[in-house]
Amino acid sequence: MDHKETILKKMKKSWPLAAALGLLMQAPAFAIDAKYRQKLERSGCTQVSELQGCDINKTRAENAKAGFVTEAPGGNAGQGAQASQSPYAGNWLAVGPSGDTVAKIHIDNREHVKVNGKAVKARRSDGALVFKQGFITYTIQGDRRLKGEDTWCDSDARTTGKIVAD
């Protein structure tokens, strides 16, 4: 019994410490300081987009040209200027492994996408414009410095290929 009493005393002493540690671990963490938050707001970046290459030391317009800022600068007032700077706008060709044309793609300045003349829904994902028609998923990178990363993938036929500017 003496050994059990010793263990119980130790457990009773360590219980408040464990409870205090548990409470501290639940406290919210505020990791963004005011200067960093101001840089994020000025640049149009988020913490996630910064990890993907958005530069918090550049302006919102500069980051928008690189495809990292999705909303127009200053709210809706500058929407027309922002839309004309879309890095995805233009005519594209999805090319098969043997060099044949798989699809003709047109993207306007507002990022409305047509594949072979048919409108499809598009979304931005990790700095790329992604859209799908049937079993084929198309991905066009917003950062035009990335070469060879504009691709398509047919999940049914299990084929892939590149997308090139037309």
N, C-alpha and C positions, 0 to 999 in steps of 0.2 A: 504494500500500500504506500510505502514511503516514496517509491519510485513514481507511482501514478500521481501522487500529490505534487511532486516536483514538476512533472510535465504539465499538469493543469495550471500551476502557478505561472509557468513560462508562457503558456497559451493565453492566459488572462492578461499578461503584461504586453504581449505582442498584438493583441486584438485592436487596441486603439491606434497603434501605428499603422496597421493594415487598413483600417477604416480611413485614416487621414490620407494615406497614399491614394486610396480609391477616390476620395473626393478631389484631390489635386489633379488626378488624371482626367477627371470630367470637366475641369475648368476650361473655358474656351481660350483658344490661342489667337492673339491678334498679331500676326507676323508682318503686316504691311505698315510701314511708317508713312507719315504724311508726305514726305518728299518723293518716295517711291510711288505712292498713289497718284500724285500730281503728274509724274512722268508718264505713268500708264494712261491717264486721262488725256494728256496733251498728245501722246503718240497714237492713241486709238488702239493700243495693244491691250491684251489681257495677260494674265500670268501664263496661261496655256499657250497663247499665240507667241509670246516672247520665247518660250522654249522651242517653238517651231521656226524661229528666225525673225520675228517681228522685233524691230529695233526701237527700244524706248527712248533713245536719244535722237530719233528722227521725228519729223512732224507727222501728223495724221495723214496728210496728203501724200507724203513720201511712202509711208507704209501702205496706203491704199493702192498706189501704183504697183507695189510688190505683191498685192493680193491678200494682205493680212487684215485690212479693215473692211468690215462688211457694211457698216452704216455710213451714211453720208456725213461729212464734217458739218458741225453746227446744227444737227437735226435734219429736218426735211428740206430746209432752205437751199442747201447745195446739192440736192439730189440729181439735178440735170448734169452738173459738172462731174459728179462722182460716177454716174452711169457711163459717161463717154470714156472713162479711163479703165474700163473693164479689161483685164489681161486676157480674158477668154474670148472676146469678141473677134469674129472673123469666120472664114470658111476653113474647114478642116477635112481631111480624108483619113478614114480608118483603113489601114493597109494590112492585108493578110500576110502570112509568112512567105508566100510565093510572090508577093508584090502586087497582087490584085486588089482592087478597091472593094472593101467590105461595106462601107457606108460613106455617104457625103453628109457632113455636119455643118450646120450654120448656127452661129451664136450671135445675137445682136448685142447692142450696148447695155441693154437691161438684163442680159443673161437669160433671155428666152431662147430655148434650144429647139432646133428642128433636125431630125435625123431622117435623111431621104425624103425631105419635104413634110414629114409628120411631126407635129409638136409633141415634145416629151417634157416631163417634169425634171427639173435639175435642182440640186442642193449643193451647198458648199460643205466640204469635209476636209479638215486639216490642210487648208490652203489650196485645195483642188476643187474643181467643179465636177460633180459626179452625176451621171444620168444613165437611165436604163431603157432599152427597147427590147422587148421579148426577153431572151436569155442573155443578151449582150449588155455588159456594164461598161460604160465609157468613163475614163478619168482623165481630165485635162488639168495640169498643174497651173496655179496662178503665178508662181514665180518663174518667169520666162528664162531665168538663168539655169534652171534645171533642165538639162538636155536628156532626151530619151526616156522621160518618165511620163509622157502622155501615152496612155495605153488603153486597149480594150480587151475584154475577156468574155468568151462565150462559155457559160457554165454548162450548157448542154453538150456541145461538141468538144469541150475542153481544149479550145484553141485560144491563142492570144496574139496580139499584134500591136503595132505602134500607131499612133495618131500623129499626122504631120500637117503642117499648115498648107493650105491649097493656094 
